[in-house]
Amino acid sequence: MKKEILIADNIDNIYDEINALIREKKTNVKKVVNDAIISLNWGIGKDLVWS
């Protein structure tokens, strides 16, 4: 029995949607990491000031 690979007519649209989703999630990750670094630095600064 031969298996066929179906190629969507709108493969370019699917690719663009996946690419946009990946870019969006990367941006979200960058924001979360940035917030964590800022919080860390504020915490370190607070500890240094109150030491």
C-alpha positions as CSV (number, residue, x, y, z in Angstrom):
1,M,0.0,0.0,0.0
2,K,1.5,3.3,-1.1
3,K,1.4,6.3,1.2
4,E,0.8,9.7,-0.3
5,I,2.1,12.9,1.0
6,L,-0.5,15.6,0.7
7,I,0.7,19.1,0.0
8,A,-1.6,21.9,0.9
9,D,-2.5,24.3,-1.8
10,N,-1.9,27.1,0.7
11,I,1.5,25.9,1.9
12,D,2.9,29.4,1.7
13,N,0.1,30.7,4.0
14,I,0.7,27.9,6.5
15,Y,4.5,28.6,6.5
16,D,3.8,32.3,7.1
17,E,1.4,31.6,10.0
18,I,3.9,29.3,11.6
19,N,6.7,31.8,11.1
20,A,4.7,34.6,12.6
21,L,3.8,32.4,15.6
22,I,7.4,31.5,16.2
23,R,8.4,35.2,16.0
24,E,5.6,36.2,18.4
25,K,6.7,33.5,21.0
26,K,10.3,34.6,20.7
27,T,9.3,38.1,21.4
28,N,7.3,37.0,24.4
29,V,10.2,35.0,25.8
30,K,12.5,38.0,25.4
31,K,10.1,40.1,27.4
32,V,9.9,37.6,30.2
33,V,13.6,37.2,30.4
34,N,14.1,41.0,30.3
35,D,11.6,41.4,33.2
36,A,13.4,38.7,35.2
37,I,16.8,40.3,34.7
38,I,15.4,43.7,35.7
39,S,13.8,42.3,38.8
40,L,17.1,40.5,39.6
41,N,19.1,43.7,39.2
42,W,16.7,45.7,41.4
43,G,16.9,43.0,44.1
44,I,20.7,43.1,44.0
45,G,20.7,46.9,44.1
46,K,18.3,46.9,47.0
47,D,20.4,44.4,48.9
48,L,23.5,46.5,48.3
49,V,21.9,49.7,49.5
50,W,20.4,48.2,52.6
51,S,23.6,46.3,53.6
